[in-house]
Amino acid sequence: MTTSSSTLFALLILACAISAQCSPVVFPEVRDTTGKKLISGADYYIVPALGEGGLTLEPHNHSYSYCPLDVAHAEYDFDGMSVKFLPVNSKKGMIRVSTDLNIKFNMAEPPCDGTRVWKLASFDKKTRQYFVTTGGSEGNPGPETLNNWFKIEKYEGNYKLSYCPSVCKSCKVMCKDIGLYTGDATASVSRYALSKTPFAVMFKKA
């Protein structure tokens, strides 16, 4: 959810609280490429709405070590790696837009410790980017896990990923879309990072 849409949503909630006449807000379900609802814990490929390829992993810093691994997109990798979407409310069986969720790679043997769950990395001074990396923790919503929560939003007839966690009501958070960073000349892939230009995606059942 972008900053403007987050503000609008907050105003709607406030208006409902004052009038006490609004029904609870129910966000629409996210749909896969066949039109079926996304199910919590099922495996899906995140694929571009336009173009080819899918998710892969890329070393965060080529100069020093292989780990940790960042989330990236490879055009040459057909469908890429699959993930699971795990909503903040584990009792909900469906994935809805604009709701907090963990994103977890489906890997039997991760190449680095704790590689499965996505999280937002600290600010990278060299590239001036916030990259989406791995090493996050699953569940336990609150101020200690802010960097582990993402959202799916509607975008131009498809979807986009965003970072705008609402698991801590008293925390100040930044809200931005997730796009592709292509400024690393040494890499053959594009890394996921916070961006003003969202990356339009679809979800394909694995």
LOKOL-631279 format. One record per residue: x, y, z of N, C-alpha, C in turn. Coordinates in steps of 0.001 Angstrom, whole numbers, plus 500000, padded with zeros to 6 digits. Example, Ala and Ser with C-alpha at 12.3 -4.5 7.8 and 13.67 -1.06 7.14 Angstrom:
BEGIN
513190494310507800512300495500507800513200496700507800512850497750507080513670498940507140512900500030507870
END
This chain:
BEGIN
500848498823500000500000500000500000500887501231500000500690502172499091501501503362499038501126504297500167501934505371500358501687506298501453500327506956501310499962507379500075498675508039499862497509507107500131497615505843499686496534504896499910496436504516501380497578504483502075497569504197503504496859505305504260497116506569503853496461507708504485494959507668504261494542507347503032493119507255502715492450506170503539493133505021503664492580503921504447492416504324505909493403505058506458493328505506507849492162506461508054491928507346507071490805508283507161489468507556507113489390506521506298488157505738506219487863505036507537488911504481508143488760503818509432488297504814510490488879506024510477488501507050511446487049507462511261486631507620509992485252507994509724484281506924510208484669505676510029483828504579510492483729504569512016484859504854512670484859504839514127483960505931514679483937507103514016483115508215514468481634507932514242481312507406513064479902507165512734479364505890513346480267504923513585479882503604514135478841502914513268478878503216511969477882502644511062478524501860509929479828501741509931480510501048508839480645499559509130480564498767508080480834497346508200482345497148508222482865496070508787484306495806508781484855495782507353486047496357507188486666496396505869487174494997505514486754494509504373487195493193503907487905493383502570489179493088502537489956493251501317489729492058500393489771492288499073489551491190498126490669490161498162490333488938497763491328487873497718492287488076496545493515487649496738494497487645495655494243486409494794494341486566493492494071485459492557495333485080491796495435483797491457496580483352490670496295483522489173497198483031488337497072483231486893495872482513486288495296481571487021494105480863486526492817481419487128492944482447487971491769483044488579491377482447489919492149481464490395491835480849491676492454481653492828491846481552494004492310482290495168493641481728495672494548482638496074495797482205496689495516481656498082496101480510498372495888479821499636497133479917500504496944480217501765498053480294502705498804478962502774500120479026502655500957477840502770501141477048501505500379477369500444500562476678499160501768477280498432502279476572497434503471477023496718503085477751495427503719478921495232503447479732494049504765480290493492504748480513492178505831481244491540505408482708491421506318483624491719506091485042491464506724485346490117505901485612489122506390485819487761506015487217487288506769487799486367506462489145485889505167489177485095504421490258485233503207490432484439503554490610482973504710491203482721505227491366481364506657490837481333506953489974480388508300489424480304508371487993480803509583487558481073509818486176481459510654486110482727510853484885483223511728484666484348510999484491485660511778484482486744511201484275488055512212484537489148511859484157490364512692484444491532513968483619491549515018484251492031516280483570492279516931484214493494518119483775493854518869484327494977520194484882494485520617485985495080521838486666494657522632487079495899523950486796495941524752487229497086524629488729497314524474489119498572524287490534498898525541491349498595526689490765498858527932491483498626528949490534497985529165490710496691530063489813495944531517489921496411531868491051497010533270491304497342533730490566498595532791490224499484533202489699500778532752488267501031531488487963500839531021486622501167529806486260500324529514484977500277528377484475499513527065484749500238527076484630501565525879484853502369525933486240503005524806486888503255523435486425503015523037486546501546521866486029501226521377486036499859520168486954499727520195487792498701519085488705498431518073488066497484516855488582497521515809488145496590516015488870495267516014488129494180516296488716492877515405488107491805515420488747490633514670488257489467515643487943488344515505486752487786516352486327486671515468486100485444515719486823484387514904486691483179515087485345482514516259484746482680516548483483482003516027482277482775515574482470483993515166481360484853513659481139484733513236480093484053511822479854483783511066479640485087510149480540485403509314480522486616510106480734487900511350480319487968512175480562489131511834479679490323512138480184491514511906479455492755510501479761493276509901478789493934508553478981494468508593479480495905507503480123496318507392480662497674506034480313498267505946480477499577504681480361500299504339481727500879503058482058500888502584483285501512501900482918502831502354483539503908501867483205505242501315484467505896499979484639505936499380485869506463499574486016507957499498487254508432499700487544509848498692486795510714497484486640510194496474485839510881496537484430510319497205483545511036497449482198510527496171481383510357495062481840510943493810481103510829493099481382509507493538482442508805492931482780507522493525481896506431492670481227505693493154480304504684493477480952503357492959482179503129493173482847501854494074484069502037494753484440500958495605485622500959494812486793500376494769487895501116494038489081500666495005490238500417494602491145499532495431492312499241495522493198500488496595493952500577496795494962501626496866494399503033497186493113503168497321492515504497498746492015504698499231492118505937500601491717506250500791490215506063501949489864505503502269488443505331503768488228505270504177487053505674505553486593505452505613485917504091506754486051503436506999485350502179508183484416502416508000483141502095508974482127502471509314481242501276510598481147500947511031480263499874510771478808500247510396478019499244510187476595499439511484475872499076512338475658500094513632475018499862513856473937500914514264472774500472514552471689501405515875471938502134516890472410501396518204472666501971518681474055501546518421475078502367518843476439502025520357476542501879520852477304500907522303477449500715522976478244501829522202479064502551522706479816503701521732479642504861522234479748506078521372479611507244520266480663507219519039480234507480517919481170507571517553481849506268517771481165505150517538481800503849516056481860503472515214481072504074513852480899503561512971482157503633512939482855504760511975483943504961512553485284504517511748486037503772512163487344503287512185488367504416513064489356504268513040490514505155513651491705504421513389492896504928513986494097504361515335494323505014516379494454504185517728494656504708517917496096505172518973496319505934519325497671506346519749498487505128519745499796505273520098500686504172521510500404503682521646500212502370522933499950501748523534501289501301524589501732501984525156503054501710525793503130500326526362502017499874527053502025498576526070502263497432524954501569497447523970501690496361522823502626496718522736503001498006521648503835498517520285503164498285520264501866498583519061501075498380518699500309499650517402500013499769516917499040500745516575497772499963517405496753500074517173495525499337516294494563500131515589493708499396514843492616500020515790491434500091516067490971501290517019489898501483516345488721502187517127487783502674516596486628503393517191486603504800516717485666505592517177485602506973516159486128507950514935486363507478513874486832508354513312485709509212512445486075510135511796485085510997510308485041510696509735483885510853508320483679510525507436483962511742506350484711511505505374484964512552505825485999513568505241485929514788505545486848515889505422488314515485504240488749514983504079490137514554504300491119515697505034492186515429505317493190516431506497494045516022506929494961516881508019495880516528509336495188516224509577494004516825510840493312516598510910492623515244509757492460514592509739491724513321509236492581512155509291493895512301508756494786511268509317494483509885510615494194509814511266494003508516510860492722507802510073491872508459509716490578507867508352490563507185507627491688507203506245491692506729506096492498505440505435491879504466505200492505503167503709492446502839503342493096501736501945493085501309501848492896499802500720492377499364500377492284497944499313493333497665499505494116496611498546495156496238498129494974494777496945495449494462496510495477493062497307496545492314497641496253491045498422497212490270498209496990488780497562497939488137497366497939486682496827496606486163495817496088486825495201494840486398495936493597486858497092493780487488497858492657488027498129492918489501499333492625489952499665492847491353501069493424491467501366493930492652502716494365493006502952494005494462504209493928494841504572493717496230504946495054496846504665495211498123505013496452498805505500496158500211506162497156500773506592497091502171505894498227502905504992497887503788504253498879504576503630498146505769504467497619506665503949496765507743503017497505508694501966496835509088501009497406510039500861496501511261501892495701511535501841494779512676502171495476513992502594496736513918502886497524515122502234498888514966501158499124515684500388500353515529501146501583516011502076501419516939502799502563517501504126502832516789504474501996515809505761502139515116505635503059513901506683503830513671506759504621512453507421503779511372506743503616510266507283502785509186507264503559507875508129503191506971508085503754505622507276502817504743506560503390503817505722502603502910506195502829501477506683501771500855507144501874499474506857500592498716506768500745497402506606499576496543507941498856496393507855497628495920509057496854495640509249496779494126510418497218493695510758497180492277512036496407492056512657496608490904513894495913490563515061496892490501516147496536491165517363497336491108518299496708490077518653497491489070519472496977487971520830497668487895521231498360488966522446499161488925523726498416489214523658497113489496524863496333489804525406495706488524526493496264488038527063495793486766527670494406486880527981493964488103528622492656488276527608491530488358526321491851488449525292490831488621524560490582487308524142489336487131523401488966485922521897488974486168521499489387487364520087489423487724519752490795488306518463491048488494517995492292489101517484492000490507517948492752491478517550492491492863516283493266493236515474492646494091514292493308494626514746494385495619514137495572495525514471496672496422513289497625496502513251498432497553512214499458497644512411500436496494511294500845495895511403501632494670510166502496494458510352503585493710509217504403493290508514503772492087509194502823491443508630502144490273508332500698490626507063500345490839506738498961491228506985497970490104507198496736490487507395495634489547506089494846489482505417494909488337504124494235488177504328492726488091503600491989488922503786490537488986502452489805488941502547488496488731501425487581488817501872486393489669500912485560490066501217484421490924500750483148490237501692482267490006501431481029489272501546479837490220500502479002490272500529477849491168501660476907490792502450476532491795503601475644491549503140474199491494
END
